[in-house]
Amino acid sequence: MDTIQTIISENLVKIRKSRNLTLDQVSELTGVSKAMLAQIEKGKSSPTVTTLWKIANGLQVSFSIFLKEDKPQVKKISMEQLETLTDNEGKYIVYPFFPYDPEKRFEIYIVNLEPGCIHDSKTHLGEEYILIKEGELIIELEGAKHELVSGDAMQFTGTITHKYINSSKKLTSFFLLMYYPDPE
């Protein structure tokens, strides 16, 4: 765990650089001297609460943003851990690897279609990104058929009618990323 001084330093640098501000500009906005800001950014000075409030007010950010520690996260998931969702009498199997996260606005699945499976998908908001892992897949979009094989990819909006078809005699498996852009 980093010291509070290091966390404040890293967060100040991140905010300043994300806004393309110089130390002089931050000094003008906050009323804190350029020398003091440089010392804080280098981790050589721990700001007082009053100084941190001046910086937060001048940059128009919350006080607590300077105390937020980025926690590197590694998440390993295996298919065996997941509870599957099924349809089409068990011929359409969905593995929810990364369910929807409102901050990231996407979700990721692996979908397996057994031979002969035709899955009518409901229209929905957002966009679909399909990457074929193995097998062959026909995606029917508003009646037009698109054939994909292992290594192919396709993107389309979920608001159009679509179905997934495995007309082969082998399992078809694909990655499905659902992205939900900001509402307009």
Summary of the structure (lengths in Angstrom):
residues: 184
radius of gyration: 24.8
end to end distance: 40.0
largest distance: 71.5
contacts: 481
relative contact order: 0.13
helix: 27%
strand: 34%
